[in-house]
């Protein structure tokens, strides 16, 4: 078997492997996307009315609808953050990092609180009282991160499908190329052995 023949066979094998990888990547991408959407549906999350400023800003087109896709999940995470930043108890629009761990003794209603135990409000046992406003940020952040992860997972699934299509097309191209090279070689061999009929001159 000649070296060229090995290259021809290698082209068929490489093409077949790429086609197989492409099919698997597309399947995994579709399965991952469906898993994300099924998980979101189970949570029964629904956008508020369009009169809500947060919904109007981030999800006007989905007002009143259930969250079913990664893009909608990211929009709902933005809605949650808007509500927390602009809550009535947060007139200064403080974020988690700007809040102390404890309620301040001098102003317990201030969400800024304090991280100084000596300036903190104490409970009946003499221990500093945790800043409940800050804890709301913790809850919001945890839920928003989960929703944003759904968006990222759906995007990765979409990327996997795109890669799968690219691998599939590349594999098909290699197989076609291998067939073309193999067929051309056979044509040349047949022409060299005189199998093709020759044209005769007519007078």
GUTOR-583652 format. One record per residue: residue number from 0; residue in one letter; x negated, y, z negated of N, C-alpha, C in turn. Coordinates in Angstrom, 1 decimal, always signed. Example, Ala and Ser with C-alpha at 12.3 -4.5 7.8 and 13.67 -1.06 7.14 Angstrom:
ATOM   pos   code     n_px     n_py     n_pz    ca_px    ca_py    ca_pz     c_px     c_py     c_pz
ATOM     0      A    -13.2     -5.7     -7.8    -12.3     -4.5     -7.8    -13.2     -3.3     -7.8
ATOM     1      S    -12.8     -2.2     -7.1    -13.7     -1.1     -7.1    -12.9     +0.0     -7.9
This chain:
ATOM   pos   code     n_px     n_py     n_pz    ca_px    ca_py    ca_pz     c_px     c_py     c_pz
ATOM     0      X     -0.8     -1.2     +0.0     +0.0     +0.0     +0.0     -0.9     +1.2     +0.0
ATOM     1      X     -0.6     +2.2     +0.9     -1.5     +3.4     +1.1     -1.1     +4.4     +0.0
ATOM     2      X     -2.0     +5.4     -0.1     -1.8     +6.5     -1.1     -0.6     +7.3     -0.8
ATOM     3      X     -0.3     +7.5     +0.5     +0.9     +8.2     +0.9     +2.2     +7.5     +0.5
ATOM     4      X     +2.1     +6.2     +0.6     +3.3     +5.4     +0.2     +3.6     +5.6     -1.3
ATOM     5      X     +2.5     +5.7     -2.1     +2.6     +5.9     -3.6     +3.3     +7.2     -3.8
ATOM     6      X     +2.9     +8.2     -3.1     +3.5     +9.6     -3.2     +5.0     +9.6     -2.9
ATOM     7      X     +5.3     +8.8     -1.8     +6.7     +8.7     -1.4     +7.6     +8.1     -2.5
ATOM     8      X     +7.0     +7.0     -3.1     +7.8     +6.3     -4.1     +7.8     +7.2     -5.4
ATOM     9      X     +6.7     +7.9     -5.7     +6.7     +8.8     -6.8     +7.8     +9.9     -6.7
ATOM    10      X     +8.0    +10.4     -5.4     +9.0    +11.4     -5.2    +10.4    +10.8     -5.5
ATOM    11      X    +10.7     +9.6     -5.1    +12.0     +9.0     -5.4    +12.2     +8.9     -6.9
ATOM    12      X    +11.1     +8.4     -7.6    +11.2     +8.1     -9.0    +11.4     +9.4     -9.8
ATOM    13      X    +10.5    +10.4     -9.4    +10.6    +11.7    -10.1    +12.0    +12.4     -9.9
ATOM    14      X    +12.5    +12.3     -8.7    +13.8    +12.8     -8.4    +14.9    +12.1     -9.2
ATOM    15      X    +14.8    +10.8     -9.3    +15.8    +10.0    -10.0    +15.8    +10.4    -11.5
ATOM    16      X    +14.6    +10.6    -12.1    +14.4    +10.9    -13.5    +15.0    +12.3    -13.7
ATOM    17      X    +14.7    +13.3    -12.8    +15.3    +14.6    -13.0    +16.8    +14.6    -12.9
ATOM    18      X    +17.3    +13.8    -12.0    +18.8    +13.8    -11.9    +19.4    +13.2    -13.2
ATOM    19      X    +18.7    +12.2    -13.7    +19.2    +11.6    -15.0    +19.2    +12.6    -16.1
ATOM    20      X    +18.0    +13.3    -16.2    +17.9    +14.3    -17.3    +18.9    +15.4    -17.1
ATOM    21      X    +19.2    +15.8    -15.8    +20.1    +16.8    -15.6    +21.5    +16.4    -16.0
ATOM    22      X    +21.9    +15.2    -15.7    +23.3    +14.7    -16.1    +23.4    +14.7    -17.6
ATOM    23      X    +22.4    +14.2    -18.3    +22.4    +14.1    -19.7    +22.5    +15.5    -20.3
ATOM    24      X    +21.7    +16.5    -19.8    +21.7    +17.8    -20.3    +23.0    +18.5    -20.1
ATOM    25      X    +23.6    +18.3    -19.0    +25.0    +18.9    -18.8    +26.0    +18.3    -19.7
ATOM    26      X    +25.9    +16.9    -19.9    +26.9    +16.3    -20.8    +26.7    +16.8    -22.3
ATOM    27      X    +25.4    +16.9    -22.7    +25.2    +17.4    -24.1    +25.6    +18.8    -24.2
ATOM    28      X    +25.4    +19.6    -23.2    +25.8    +21.0    -23.3    +27.4    +21.1    -23.4
ATOM    29      X    +28.1    +20.4    -22.6    +29.5    +20.4    -22.6    +30.0    +19.9    -24.0
ATOM    30      X    +29.4    +18.8    -24.5    +29.8    +18.2    -25.7    +29.6    +19.2    -26.9
ATOM    31      X    +28.4    +19.9    -26.9    +28.1    +20.9    -27.9    +29.1    +22.1    -27.9
ATOM    32      X    +29.4    +22.5    -26.7    +30.4    +23.6    -26.6    +31.7    +23.2    -27.1
ATOM    33      X    +32.2    +22.0    -26.8    +33.5    +21.6    -27.2    +33.5    +21.4    -28.8
ATOM    34      X    +32.3    +20.9    -29.3    +32.2    +20.7    -30.8    +32.4    +22.1    -31.5
ATOM    35      X    +31.7    +23.1    -31.0    +31.8    +24.4    -31.6    +33.2    +24.9    -31.6
ATOM    36      X    +33.9    +24.8    -30.4    +35.2    +25.3    -30.3    +36.2    +24.5    -31.2
ATOM    37      X    +36.0    +23.2    -31.2    +36.9    +22.4    -32.1    +36.8    +22.8    -33.5
ATOM    38      X    +35.5    +23.0    -33.9    +35.3    +23.4    -35.3    +35.9    +24.7    -35.7
ATOM    39      X    +35.8    +25.7    -34.7    +36.4    +27.0    -35.0    +37.9    +26.9    -35.1
ATOM    40      X    +38.5    +26.1    -34.2    +40.0    +25.9    -34.3    +40.5    +25.4    -35.6
ATOM    41      X    +39.7    +24.5    -36.2    +40.1    +23.9    -37.5    +40.1    +24.9    -38.6
ATOM    42      X    +39.3    +26.0    -38.5    +39.3    +26.9    -39.6    +40.5    +27.9    -39.6
ATOM    43      X    +41.3    +27.9    -38.5    +42.5    +28.7    -38.4    +42.3    +30.2    -38.7
ATOM    44      X    +41.2    +30.7    -38.1    +40.9    +32.1    -38.3    +41.7    +32.9    -37.3
ATOM    45      X    +42.3    +34.0    -37.7    +43.1    +34.8    -36.8    +42.7    +36.3    -36.9
ATOM    46      X    +42.6    +36.9    -35.8    +42.3    +38.4    -35.8    +43.6    +39.1    -36.3
ATOM    47      X    +43.3    +40.3    -36.9    +44.4    +41.1    -37.4    +45.0    +41.9    -36.2
ATOM    48      X    +45.9    +42.8    -36.5    +46.6    +43.6    -35.5    +45.6    +44.7    -34.9
ATOM    49      X    +46.0    +45.2    -33.8    +45.1    +46.1    -33.1    +45.1    +47.4    -33.9
ATOM    50      X    +46.0    +47.7    -34.8    +46.0    +48.9    -35.6    +44.9    +48.9    -36.5
ATOM    51      X    +44.3    +47.8    -36.8    +43.1    +47.7    -37.7    +41.9    +48.3    -36.9
ATOM    52      X    +41.3    +49.4    -37.5    +40.2    +50.0    -36.8    +39.1    +49.0    -36.4
ATOM    53      X    +38.8    +48.1    -37.2    +37.7    +47.1    -36.9    +38.1    +46.2    -35.8
ATOM    54      X    +39.4    +45.8    -35.7    +39.8    +45.0    -34.6    +39.8    +45.8    -33.3
ATOM    55      X    +40.3    +47.0    -33.4    +40.3    +47.9    -32.2    +38.9    +48.1    -31.7
ATOM    56      X    +37.9    +48.2    -32.5    +36.6    +48.4    -32.1    +35.9    +47.2    -31.5
ATOM    57      X    +36.1    +46.0    -32.2    +35.3    +44.8    -31.8    +36.1    +43.7    -31.1
ATOM    58      X    +37.4    +43.7    -31.2    +38.2    +42.6    -30.7    +39.6    +43.0    -30.2
ATOM    59      X    +39.7    +44.2    -29.6    +41.0    +44.7    -29.2    +41.7    +43.7    -28.3
ATOM    60      X    +40.9    +43.0    -27.4    +41.5    +42.1    -26.4    +42.0    +40.8    -27.1
ATOM    61      X    +41.6    +40.5    -28.3    +42.0    +39.3    -29.0    +42.9    +39.6    -30.2
ATOM    62      X    +43.4    +40.8    -30.3    +44.2    +41.1    -31.5    +45.4    +40.1    -31.7
ATOM    63      X    +45.5    +39.6    -32.9    +46.6    +38.7    -33.2    +46.3    +37.3    -32.8
ATOM    64      X    +45.2    +37.0    -32.1    +44.9    +35.7    -31.6    +44.0    +34.9    -32.5
ATOM    65      X    +44.0    +33.6    -32.4    +43.2    +32.7    -33.2    +41.8    +32.7    -32.6
ATOM    66      X    +40.8    +32.6    -33.5    +39.4    +32.5    -33.1    +39.1    +31.1    -32.6
ATOM    67      X    +38.7    +31.0    -31.3    +38.5    +29.7    -30.7    +37.2    +29.6    -30.0
ATOM    68      X    +36.5    +30.7    -29.7    +35.2    +30.6    -29.0    +34.1    +31.3    -29.8
ATOM    69      X    +32.9    +31.0    -29.4    +31.7    +31.6    -30.0    +31.7    +33.1    -29.9
ATOM    70      X    +32.1    +33.7    -28.8    +32.2    +35.1    -28.6    +33.2    +35.7    -29.5
ATOM    71      X    +34.3    +35.1    -29.7    +35.3    +35.6    -30.6    +34.8    +35.5    -32.1
ATOM    72      X    +34.1    +34.4    -32.4    +33.5    +34.3    -33.7    +32.6    +35.4    -34.0
ATOM    73      X    +31.7    +35.8    -33.1    +30.8    +36.9    -33.3    +31.6    +38.2    -33.5
ATOM    74      X    +32.7    +38.4    -32.8    +33.5    +39.6    -32.9    +34.2    +39.6    -34.3
ATOM    75      X    +34.6    +38.5    -34.8    +35.2    +38.4    -36.1    +34.2    +38.7    -37.2
ATOM    76      X    +33.0    +38.3    -37.0    +31.9    +38.6    -38.0    +31.7    +40.1    -38.0
ATOM    77      X    +31.8    +40.8    -36.9    +31.6    +42.2    -36.9    +32.8    +42.9    -37.6
ATOM    78      X    +34.0    +42.3    -37.4    +35.2    +42.9    -38.1    +35.0    +42.8    -39.6
ATOM    79      X    +34.5    +41.6    -40.1    +34.3    +41.4    -41.5    +33.3    +42.4    -42.1
ATOM    80      X    +32.2    +42.6    -41.3    +31.2    +43.5    -41.8    +31.8    +45.0    -41.9
ATOM    81      X    +32.5    +45.3    -40.9    +33.2    +46.6    -40.8    +34.0    +46.8    -42.1
ATOM    82      X    +34.8    +45.8    -42.4    +35.7    +45.9    -43.6    +34.9    +46.1    -44.9
ATOM    83      X    +33.8    +45.4    -45.0    +33.0    +45.5    -46.2    +32.3    +46.8    -46.3
ATOM    84      X    +31.7    +47.3    -45.2    +31.0    +48.6    -45.2    +31.9    +49.7    -45.5
ATOM    85      X    +33.1    +49.6    -45.0    +34.1    +50.7    -45.1    +35.2    +50.5    -46.1
ATOM    86      X    +35.0    +49.5    -47.0    +36.0    +49.2    -48.0    +36.3    +50.4    -48.9
ATOM    87      X    +37.4    +50.5    -49.5    +37.8    +51.6    -50.4    +36.8    +51.6    -51.6
ATOM    88      X    +36.4    +50.5    -52.1    +35.5    +50.4    -53.2    +34.0    +50.8    -52.8
ATOM    89      X    +33.8    +51.0    -51.5    +32.4    +51.3    -51.0    +32.4    +52.7    -50.3
ATOM    90      X    +32.7    +53.8    -51.0    +32.8    +55.0    -50.3    +31.5    +55.5    -49.7
ATOM    91      X    +30.4    +55.1    -50.2    +29.1    +55.5    -49.7    +28.6    +54.5    -48.6
ATOM    92      X    +29.4    +53.5    -48.3    +29.0    +52.6    -47.2    +27.7    +51.9    -47.5
ATOM    93      X    +27.6    +51.4    -48.7    +26.4    +50.7    -49.1    +26.3    +49.3    -48.5
ATOM    94      X    +25.1    +48.9    -48.3    +24.9    +47.5    -47.8    +24.4    +46.7    -49.0
ATOM    95      X    +24.3    +45.4    -48.8    +23.8    +44.5    -49.9    +22.5    +44.9    -50.5
ATOM    96      X    +21.6    +45.3    -49.7    +20.2    +45.6    -50.2    +20.2    +46.9    -51.0
ATOM    97      X    +21.3    +47.7    -50.9    +21.4    +49.0    -51.6    +22.1    +48.9    -52.9
ATOM    98      X    +22.5    +47.7    -53.2    +23.3    +47.5    -54.5    +22.4    +46.8    -55.5
ATOM    99      X    +22.6    +47.2    -56.8    +21.9    +46.6    -57.9    +22.6    +45.3    -58.3
ATOM   100      X    +21.9    +44.5    -59.1    +22.4    +43.2    -59.5    +23.5    +43.3    -60.5
ATOM   101      X    +23.5    +44.4    -61.3    +24.4    +44.6    -62.4    +25.2    +45.8    -62.2
ATOM   102      X    +26.4    +45.9    -62.9    +27.1    +47.1    -63.0    +26.4    +48.1    -63.9
ATOM   103      X    +26.5    +49.4    -63.5    +25.8    +50.4    -64.4    +26.6    +50.7    -65.6
ATOM   104      X    +25.9    +50.9    -66.7    +26.6    +51.2    -67.9    +27.3    +52.6    -67.8
ATOM   105      X    +26.7    +53.5    -67.2    +27.2    +54.9    -67.1    +28.4    +55.0    -66.1
ATOM   106      X    +28.4    +54.1    -65.1    +29.5    +54.2    -64.1    +29.8    +52.8    -63.5
ATOM   107      X    +30.6    +52.0    -64.3    +30.8    +50.6    -63.8    +31.6    +50.5    -62.5
ATOM   108      X    +32.3    +51.6    -62.1    +33.1    +51.5    -60.9    +32.2    +51.8    -59.6
ATOM   109      X    +31.0    +52.2    -59.8    +30.1    +52.5    -58.7    +29.4    +51.2    -58.2
ATOM   110      X    +29.7    +50.9    -56.9    +29.1    +49.6    -56.4    +27.6    +49.6    -56.3
ATOM   111      X    +27.0    +50.8    -56.4    +25.5    +50.9    -56.3    +24.9    +50.1    -57.5
ATOM   112      X    +25.6    +50.2    -58.6    +25.1    +49.4    -59.8    +23.7    +49.8    -60.2
ATOM   113      X    +23.0    +48.8    -60.8    +21.7    +48.9    -61.2    +21.0    +47.6    -61.3
ATOM   114      X    +19.7    +47.5    -61.1    +18.9    +46.3    -61.3    +18.1    +46.3    -62.6
ATOM   115      X    +18.3    +47.5    -63.3    +17.6    +47.6    -64.6    +18.5    +47.1    -65.7
ATOM   116      X    +18.1    +46.0    -66.3    +19.0    +45.4    -67.4    +19.2    +46.3    -68.5
ATOM   117      X    +18.3    +47.3    -68.8    +18.5    +48.2    -70.0    +19.6    +49.2    -69.6
ATOM   118      X    +19.9    +49.4    -68.3    +20.9    +50.4    -67.9    +22.2    +49.7    -67.5
ATOM   119      X    +22.2    +48.4    -67.6    +23.4    +47.6    -67.2    +24.5    +47.6    -68.2
ATOM   120      X    +25.7    +47.4    -67.7    +26.9    +47.2    -68.6    +26.8    +45.8    -69.2
ATOM   121      X    +27.0    +45.7    -70.5    +26.9    +44.4    -71.2    +28.3    +43.8    -71.5
ATOM   122      X    +28.3    +42.5    -71.4    +29.6    +41.8    -71.8    +29.6    +41.6    -73.3
ATOM   123      X    +30.6    +40.8    -73.7    +30.8    +40.6    -75.2    +29.6    +39.8    -75.8
ATOM   124      X    +28.9    +39.1    -75.0    +27.8    +38.3    -75.5    +26.5    +39.1    -75.4
ATOM   125      X    +26.5    +40.3    -74.9    +25.3    +41.1    -74.8    +24.5    +40.9    -73.5
ATOM   126      X    +25.1    +40.2    -72.6    +24.4    +40.0    -71.3    +24.9    +41.0    -70.2
ATOM   127      X    +24.0    +41.3    -69.3    +24.4    +42.3    -68.3    +25.5    +41.7    -67.4
ATOM   128      X    +26.4    +42.5    -67.0    +27.5    +42.1    -66.2    +27.1    +42.2    -64.7
ATOM   129      X    +27.3    +41.1    -64.0    +27.0    +41.0    -62.6    +27.8    +42.0    -61.8
ATOM   130      X    +27.1    +42.5    -60.7    +27.8    +43.5    -59.8    +28.7    +42.7    -58.9
ATOM   131      X    +30.0    +42.8    -59.2    +31.0    +42.0    -58.3    +31.1    +42.6    -56.9
ATOM   132      X    +30.8    +43.9    -56.8    +30.8    +44.5    -55.4    +29.7    +43.9    -54.6
ATOM   133      X    +28.6    +43.7    -55.2    +27.4    +43.1    -54.5    +27.8    +41.6    -54.1
ATOM   134      X    +28.5    +40.9    -55.0    +28.9    +39.6    -54.7    +29.8    +39.5    -53.5
ATOM   135      X    +30.6    +40.5    -53.3    +31.5    +40.5    -52.1    +30.6    +40.6    -50.8
ATOM   136      X    +29.5    +41.3    -50.9    +28.6    +41.3    -49.8    +28.0    +40.0    -49.5
ATOM   137      X    +27.7    +39.3    -50.6    +27.1    +37.9    -50.4    +28.1    +37.0    -49.7
ATOM   138      X    +29.4    +37.1    -50.1    +30.4    +36.2    -49.4    +30.6    +36.6    -48.0
ATOM   139      X    +30.6    +37.9    -47.7    +30.8    +38.4    -46.4    +29.6    +38.0    -45.5
ATOM   140      X    +28.4    +38.1    -46.0    +27.2    +37.7    -45.3    +27.2    +36.2    -44.9
ATOM   141      X    +27.6    +35.4    -45.9    +27.6    +34.0    -45.7    +28.6    +33.6    -44.6
ATOM   142      X    +29.8    +34.1    -44.7    +30.8    +33.8    -43.7    +30.4    +34.4    -42.3
ATOM   143      X    +29.9    +35.6    -42.3    +29.5    +36.2    -41.0    +28.3    +35.4    -40.3
ATOM   144      X    +27.4    +34.9    -41.1    +26.3    +34.1    -40.6    +26.8    +32.8    -40.0
ATOM   145      X    +27.8    +32.2    -40.6    +28.4    +31.0    -40.1    +29.1    +31.2    -38.8
ATOM   146      X    +29.8    +32.4    -38.7    +30.4    +32.7    -37.4    +29.4    +33.0    -36.3
ATOM   147      X    +28.4    +33.7    -36.7    +27.3    +34.1    -35.7    +26.6    +32.8    -35.3
ATOM   148      X    +26.4    +31.8    -36.2    +25.8    +30.6    -35.8    +26.7    +29.8    -34.7
ATOM   149      X    +28.0    +30.0    -34.8    +28.9    +29.4    -33.8    +28.6    +30.0    -32.5
ATOM   150      X    +28.5    +31.3    -32.5    +28.2    +32.0    -31.2    +26.9    +31.5    -30.6
ATOM   151      X    +25.8    +31.4    -31.5    +24.5    +31.0    -31.0    +24.6    +29.6    -30.5
ATOM   152      X    +25.3    +28.7    -31.2    +25.4    +27.3    -30.8    +26.1    +27.2    -29.5
ATOM   153      X    +27.1    +28.0    -29.2    +27.8    +27.9    -28.0    +26.9    +28.5    -26.8
ATOM   154      X    +26.1    +29.5    -27.1    +25.2    +30.0    -26.1    +24.1    +29.0    -25.8
ATOM   155      X    +23.6    +28.3    -26.8    +22.6    +27.2    -26.6    +23.2    +26.1    -25.7
ATOM   156      X    +24.5    +25.8    -26.0    +25.1    +24.7    -25.2    +25.3    +25.2    -23.7
ATOM   157      X    +25.6    +26.4    -23.5    +25.7    +27.0    -22.2    +24.3    +26.9    -21.5
ATOM   158      X    +23.3    +27.3    -22.2    +21.9    +27.2    -21.7    +21.5    +25.8    -21.3
ATOM   159      X    +21.9    +24.8    -22.1    +21.7    +23.4    -21.8    +22.4    +23.0    -20.5
ATOM   160      X    +23.6    +23.5    -20.3    +24.3    +23.1    -19.1    +23.6    +23.8    -17.9
ATOM   161      X    +23.1    +25.0    -18.0    +22.4    +25.6    -16.9    +21.1    +24.9    -16.6
ATOM   162      X    +20.4    +24.5    -17.6    +19.2    +23.8    -17.4    +19.5    +22.4    -16.8
ATOM   163      X    +20.6    +21.8    -17.2    +21.0    +20.5    -16.6    +21.3    +20.6    -15.1
ATOM   164      X    +22.0    +21.7    -14.7    +22.2    +21.9    -13.3    +20.9    +22.1    -12.5
ATOM   165      X    +20.0    +22.9    -13.1    +18.7    +23.1    -12.5    +18.0    +21.8    -12.3
ATOM   166      X    +17.9    +21.0    -13.3    +17.2    +19.7    -13.2    +17.9    +18.8    -12.2
ATOM   167      X    +19.2    +18.8    -12.2    +20.0    +18.0    -11.2    +19.7    +18.4     -9.8
ATOM   168      X    +19.7    +19.7     -9.5    +19.4    +20.2     -8.2    +17.9    +19.9     -7.8
ATOM   169      X    +17.0    +20.1     -8.7    +15.6    +19.8     -8.5    +15.4    +18.3     -8.1
ATOM   170      X    +16.1    +17.5     -8.9    +16.0    +16.0     -8.6    +16.5    +15.6     -7.3
ATOM   171      X    +17.7    +16.2     -6.9    +18.2    +15.9     -5.6    +17.3    +16.4     -4.5
ATOM   172      X    +16.7    +17.6     -4.7    +15.8    +18.1     -3.7    +14.6    +17.2     -3.5
ATOM   173      X    +14.0    +16.7     -4.6    +12.9    +15.8     -4.5    +13.2    +14.5     -3.8
ATOM   174      X    +14.4    +14.0     -4.0    +14.8    +12.8     -3.3    +15.0    +13.1     -1.8
ATOM   175      X    +15.6    +14.2     -1.5    +15.8    +14.5     -0.1    +14.4    +14.7     +0.6
ATOM   176      X    +13.5    +15.4     -0.2    +12.2    +15.6     +0.4    +11.4    +14.3     +0.6
ATOM   177      X    +11.6    +13.4     -0.3    +10.9    +12.1     -0.2    +11.5    +11.3     +1.0
ATOM   178      X    +12.8    +11.4     +1.2    +13.5    +10.7     +2.3    +12.9    +11.3     +3.6
ATOM   179      X    +12.8    +12.7     +3.6    +12.4    +13.3     +4.9    +11.0    +12.9     +5.2
ATOM   180      X    +10.1    +12.9     +4.2     +8.7    +12.5     +4.5     +8.6    +11.1     +4.9
ATOM   181      X     +9.4    +10.2     +4.2     +9.4     +8.8     +4.6     +9.9     +8.6     +6.0
ATOM   182      X    +11.0     +9.3     +6.3    +11.6     +9.1     +7.7    +10.7     +9.6     +8.7
ATOM   183      X    +10.0    +10.7     +8.5     +9.1    +11.3     +9.5     +7.9    +10.3     +9.7
ATOM   184      X     +7.4     +9.7     +8.7     +6.3     +8.7     +8.8     +6.8     +7.5     +9.6
ATOM   185      X     +8.0     +7.1     +9.4     +8.5     +5.9    +10.2     +8.6     +6.3    +11.7
ATOM   186      X     +9.1     +7.6    +11.9     +9.2     +8.0    +13.3     +7.9     +8.0    +14.0
ATOM   187      X     +6.9     +8.5    +13.3     +5.5     +8.6    +13.9     +5.0     +7.2    +14.1
ATOM   188      X     +5.2     +6.3    +13.2     +4.8     +4.9    +13.4     +5.4     +4.2    +14.6
ATOM   189      X     +6.8     +4.5    +14.8     +7.5     +3.9    +15.9     +7.0     +4.5    +17.2
ATOM   190      X     +6.7     +5.8    +17.2     +6.3     +6.4    +18.4     +4.9     +5.9    +18.8
ATOM   191      X     +4.0     +5.6    +17.8     +2.7     +5.1    +18.1     +2.7     +3.7    +18.6
ATOM   192      X     +3.7     +2.9    +18.2     +3.8     +1.5    +18.7     +4.6     +1.4    +20.0
ATOM   193      X     +5.1     +2.5    +20.5     +5.8     +2.5    +21.8     +7.2     +2.0    +21.7
ATOM   194      X     +7.8     +2.1    +20.5     +9.2     +1.6    +20.4    +10.2     +2.6    +21.1
ATOM   195      X     +9.8     +3.9    +21.2    +10.8     +4.8    +21.7    +10.8     +4.7    +23.3
ATOM   196      X    +11.9     +4.7    +23.9    +11.9     +4.6    +25.4    +11.3     +5.9    +26.0
ATOM   197      X    +10.5     +5.7    +27.0     +9.9     +6.8    +27.7    +10.7     +7.3    +28.9
ATOM   198      X    +10.6     +8.5    +29.2    +11.4     +9.1    +30.3    +10.8     +8.7    +31.6
ATOM   199      X    +11.5     +8.4    +32.6    +11.0     +8.1    +33.9    +11.4     +9.2    +34.9
ATOM   200      X    +10.5     +9.5    +35.8    +10.7    +10.5    +36.7    +11.6    +10.0    +37.8
ATOM   201      X    +12.6    +10.8    +38.2    +13.5    +10.5    +39.3    +13.2    +11.3    +40.5
ATOM   202      X    +13.2    +10.7    +41.7    +12.8    +11.4    +42.9    +14.0    +12.0    +43.6
